[in-house]
Amino acid sequence: MRTVRTGGGFSLRLDLRVVGACLLLAALALAAAVALIGSGDYPMTPAEVIATLTGGGDAGQTFIVQDLRLPRVLVGLLAGAAFGISGAAFQTVSRNPLGSPDVLGFAQGSSVGALVVIVFFQGGTVAVAGGSAVGAVVTGLAIFLLAWKRGIQGYRFVLVGIGASAMLYALVLYLLTKANIVEATRATTWMNGSLNGRDWDQVWPLAAVCAVLLPLLLCYGRPLRMLEMGDDAAYALGVRVDRVRVVVLLAAVLLVASGTAAAGPIAFVALTAPQLARRLTRAPGPNLLPAALMGAALLVAADWSAQRLFGADQLPVGVLTGVLGGGYLLWLMATERRAGRI
């Protein structure tokens, strides 16, 4: 830990390990982004990608990078950051490593919203994204209200979310039975979660939401750290517990909804990114910024792996994160059980 003093008499305490971890994760995310931009039917070296991004490159390279591949990578980075920081916020508020949007039904809620638009209104890409966002927000508000009883208690919040997830998954299956073969295929493709075909129409709304809500959540890092010590301790330290929970959960729900609307319900990034970030930094507290950077790096690296490691059979990135995240979830549950927490 190091204290940095400013000219105005203020001081800032920095954990050098956390700073180093953030710089490492940012570098990994950027490196994965450059590698992903250079991948495809028209491969480009990292030097060519960087030159094109900085204004060099010929007309063909500029079109491929800026119009075809850069939006996909930006959606991956922004959605990964949104999922990562939202997962850290949910896990901190619930004080449970399983208290993640992946487990609490937000993916199923967004799927219901998207399926309603696809099956009953035959909506286009923008309408499906809007339906997904509405579904996630409504799910979040419903879980929040059902779990509220003189405040939010962690395990009650998780149990209500798991119950909502089961009910919404049943509704997803019902909606699929109401769809014709074309609609069912389209819905199934969307529910896998993918960055394929993403363009600037998905980038700008997600970037606007992240520009507002990511700094907002980062500003709540200190109150969230106090909440980890329990409500009584947080009250004694001057934290307005209920207000902090409401603001943090609403911001996290909106980030999850925006990320899901742009990229689909990509599984387990929100669950794994905060835990991996905490193990990397070895620091107490929610580790919001490391979790966001870890989420961005994980999602872009997973998308690159889904394109490159399976030959001609390119997988949707949600399939790969689901397989890896499912194994991580089993390990996490076994660890929590041995520790006596579940």
N, C-alpha and C positions, 0 to 999 in steps of 0.2 A: 504494500500500500504506500502511495506517495502523495504528499500534499503539495498542490500547485497554488501559489498565491498570485493574485492579479493586482494590477496597479490601483484599482479602486478599493482595496482593502478586503476583497472577497477571497475566499480560499476554496479550492476544489480538491477532493480526495479521489485519487485515481488508483484502481487496482491494475498494476502493470500486466498481470496475467490476463485479465479481462480485456484490456486494450490490445494486447498481443493476439488474443483469440479472435477479436473482432477484425483486426487487420488481416489475419490469416484467412478467416472465412470470407471476407470481402474479396481477397485476392483469388481464392478458390472459385467463388461465384463468377467473377469476371473471366477467369481462365476457362471455366466451363462454358460461359456464354460465347466467348470467342471460338472455342472448339465447335460448339453447336452451330454457330453461323457458318463456319467453314465446312460443315458436313452436308452431304446431299449428292444429287446426281451431278452437280457441278462443284467439285471440291475446290476449296481455297485454303491456302496456307494461312497460319496466324498473321504473318506479316502482311499478306494481301488483305485480310479482313480488317486489320487495324488501319492500313493505308486507305482503304475504301471508307471506313467510318470517319476518318479525319479529312475527307475531301479528295483523296486520290482515287486511283482505280479508273478503269475505262467505263463506258456507258453500260455494258453488259454486267460488270461486277456491281456497279452502283444500283442497277435495277434489282439484281438478285439479293443483295444485302439489304437495301433500304425498303424495298417493297415486298419482298417475299420472306426473308429470314429474320430480319431485325424485329418486326412486330411479334413473331412467335417467341423470340428470346425474351423480349421485354415483358410479355404476358407471363412467361415462366418465372422471371425474376420477381415481378410484382406480386403475382399470386402466391409464390412460395414464401415471400416475406409476410404477406397478409396471413397465410395459414400459420406460419411459425409463431408470429407474435400473438395471434389470437389463441393458439394452443397454450402458450405460456400464460396468458391472462386467465383463461378458463381454469387451467390447472392450479394457478395460484389462488383464485377466488374459491374454488372448491376444495383446495388443499388436498388434492388427490391426483396422482399422475394419470389416472384413467379419465379425469374430467376434461376430455378433449372433444372438440366438435365432431371428430370422427365417430366417437362412441355415443354422443348425446343426441344423435338424430338429425343433425343439420344437413348431412349429405342426403338423407332420405327425404327431408323436408324440401330441399332444393329440387330433388328428383321429382317429387310430387308436383311442385309448381311447374317444372319444365314439361312433364308429361301431360298435365292438364292443357297447356298451350298447344302441344303437339297433337294430342288425340282429339280434343274438342274444337280447337280453333285453327288447326293446321298452320300455326304461326311460323314466321321465318326466323332467321338467326337472332335478330334483335329481340323479337317477341319471346323466344325461348329463353334468352338470357334474362329478360325482365321477369318472366315467370319464375325462373330459378331463384332470382334475388328475392322476390316476394315470398316464395315458399320458405326460404331460409330465415327471413326476418320474422314471418308469422310463427314459424316453429320456435325460434328463439324467444319471442314474447310469450308464447304459450307455456314453454318450459319454465320460464322465469316466474310467471304468475302462479303456475301450479306448485312450484317449489317454495313460494314465498309463505312464510309463517313466522311473523315477527322477525323478518330477516331471512337471509339465505344461508342454509346450513349445508356444508359440503357434500356429505353423503346423500342427503335428501335430494339435492340438486342432481347428483349423478344418477340416482335411482329413477327419478322422474324422467331424466333424459334417456336412460336405457329403455324404459317403458314406452316413451314416445317413439324411439327408434324402431321398436318392434311393430308398433301400430302403423307407423308410416311405411315401413317396408311391406306390410301386408297391403296397404293401399297402393303402393307401387305395382305390386303383382296384379292387383285387380285392374288397374288402369291399363296394364299391358294386355290383359285379356280383352279389353274393349277396343284395342287398336287393330287396324288392318296390318297386313304384312309389311307394307312400306313404312307406316308410322312406327310399328314395333321395332323394325330394324334401325330406324333413325333414333328412336328413344334409347335403344340398347347401346348404340354407338356413343350417344351423348353421355350416358351413365357410366361408361368406362372411364371417362376423363381423358382428355387429349388436348395437345397443343397444335394439332394439325390444322392447317387452314386459318390460323389466327391472323388478323390484320389490324390496321390502325383503329378500326371501329371498336375493337375490344380493348385496345391499349388505353385510349384517352379516358374513358369513364373510370377504369380501374386505377389509372395514374392519379386522377383527381381525388378519388376516395382515399387512396394511400397517402397522398400529399397532406390531407387534412387529419386523418385518423392515426397514422403511424406516429407523428410527433405528439398527438394528444395522449396516446397510450404511454409513450416514453416519459411524458411528464408525470405520469402516475406511478412511476417505478418505485419511488420512496414510500408512498402510502401502501402499495401492494407488498412491499417488504415488511412493513409493520403488520399487515394483515396476517402474514405467515406466522406471527407470534401469538395469534388468537385475538378475538374481538375485544376482550377486556384490556389486554395490553395495548391494542391499537387505540381504543378509546382513551386510555390514560395518557397516551402520547399525542393526543389531539387530533386523531384521524376521525373524520366523519364516515364511519364504516359503511352505512347503508348507501350514502351518496356515492362513495367511491365504487362500491359494487355495481350500482346501477349504471354509472357512466362507463365503467370499464367493460361490463358485459354488453351494453348497447354498442359501444365502439367495436368490440370484438365480433359481435354478431354481424354488423354491417360490413366489416372487413371479410369475414367468411362468405357472406352473401355475394359481395362483389367479386372475390376471387373465384367462387364457384360459378357465377354467371359468366365469367370470362373464359375459364378453363375447364369447367365441368367439375363434378365431385371427385377430385383426385384424393385417393384414400391415404390416410396415415401420416401425411406430412405434418399436420398439426399435432399429432400425437408424439411423433418421434423427435421432431426438431428441438422442442424445449428441453427434453431429457438429454439429448446428445450435447446440446449447448451447455447445459449445467455440468455435465461430466467433463467437458472440455475446459470450462473456466474454473471449476471447483469453487465457485463463489456462491454465497447464500443469496436469497432473493429470487425474483422472477426471471432475471437475465433476459429482459425483453429484447434489447438490441442484438445480443448474440443469437437468440432464438429466431429473430427475423432474418438475420444473415444466414443462419444454418438452413432455414426453410428455403431461401432463395437458391443457395448452393445445391441443396438436395434435389430440388425439383428440376433445375436445369441439368444437373449431372445425370439424373434418372432419365430425362428425355433424350439426352445424348446416348446413354446406354441402350435405351429402348430402340433407337435407330440403328446403332452400330453393332450390337452384340448378337443379333439374331438373324444375320444374313438378310435375305430378301424379305423375310417375314418381320416387318416393323411392327412393334407392339405399341398400342396406346400407352402413354406414360402412366396412366392410372392403374393399368394392369400390373406393371412392374412395381410401383410403389405399394400396391395392395399385397403382392406376394411377399415383398421384403418387410412391409409394415406388419403383416399378419404374424410372421415369425417373431418380430420384435415384441408384439403385443403378448404372445404366449410367454416369452422370456420375462417380460415385465410383470405379468400376473404371477408367474412362479416366484419371482423375486419378492413381490409384495406379500405373497402368502407366507414365504419363509420368514419375512420380517414381522408377521402377525398383523399386518394392516388390512388384510381382506380375508 
